[in-house]
Amino acid sequence: MLVLREHYPVDTLPPQNDGPTLTDAHSTAGLRWLFDRRERWGLTMDDLGTLLGGISRRTLTGWQAKVNAGATVEVSRDVMDRISLLLGIHKALTLIAPSGHENMANEWFQKPVDLMGLQGTSIKSYLLEQGSMEALYYIRRNLDAMRG
């Protein structure tokens, strides 16, 4: 019998810790926030589907109906990661904006900027053009760096 890591037999290795366990309640709360944020960020359902990794409008509409009805929604880890990154982008924009001026944070998401190498493109346009997880990470890291 092959033994790995601190004398655990292969078939009894301790579980790997891949981060916190996410539940349907987490995904439902994230979707509820995102559906509300969608309007403030000027996103269509198709835009939202792009940001979430290619989710169809039909699927999003079904999720929204469930969320609005108080039901829980199960989404993939990839979708949860994307929601988390969008929440982090929102948080960073809010922290950069002057106190009490959240509307500025919403505007900064939509207006062209010359920061972060975007060269006059808005954060929204950049994320939609790229449509990738890497783009979400890029914006999140840069906004976090800007706020210190």
LINBEL-V79677 format. One line per field, one symbol per residue. ss: DSSP state (H for helix, E for strand, C for the rest). phi: phi as a letter, one per 40 degrees, with the letter a starting at -180 (. if undefined). psi: psi as a letter, one per 40 degrees, with the letter a starting at -180 (. if undefined). A space follows every 10 residues. Layout:
ss->???
phi->???
psi->???
This chain:
ss->CCEECCCEEH HHCCCCCCCC CCCHHHHHHH HHHHHHHHHH CCCCHHHHHH HCCCCCHHHH HHHHHHHHCC CCCCCCHHHH HHHHHHHHHH HHHHHHCCCC CHHHHHHHHH CEECCCCCCC EEHHHHHHHH CCHHHHHHHH HHHHHHHC
phi->.cbbffgccd cbcccccchc cbbccccccc cdcccccdcc cgccccdcdc ccggccdccc cccccccccg ccbcbccccc cccccccccd cccccccddg bcdccccccc ccbbcfgcfg bcddcdcccc gbcccccdcc cccccccg
psi->hhhihffhid efiiiihfai hiiddddddd dddddddddd efhidddddd deffhidddd ddddddddee iihhiidddd dddddddddd ddddddiihe fddddddddd iiififeefe iidddddddd fidddddddd dddddde.
